Amino acid sequence: MMGKTMKGRFTEKITSPTSYEFKFEVSMDGGEFTNILEGKGTRTAGPAGSKGGAAPAKGAATEKSPAKKPAGAATEKSPK
């Protein structure tokens, strides 16, 4: 900031399975850290009938199971 070195640190504390607290602090030129942001977050219930949590954002990467090989596909053989 304004040509000076600045360091930041983010701290997150999980307070329950559905909530957390966080804070962001900065230090100018290696001095004491000053708190500039803090807050709390909670997980809300998803749409009716879902198994909890919010749905992933559009375009978000999701975990997928490995692709199955088509029937009759060649398989690798290990050397003897």
Secondary structure, 3 states (H helix, E strand, C coil): CCCCCEEEEEEEEEEECCEEEEEEEEEECCCCCEEEEEEEEECCCCCCCCCCCCCCCCCCCCCCCCCCCCCCCCCCCCCC
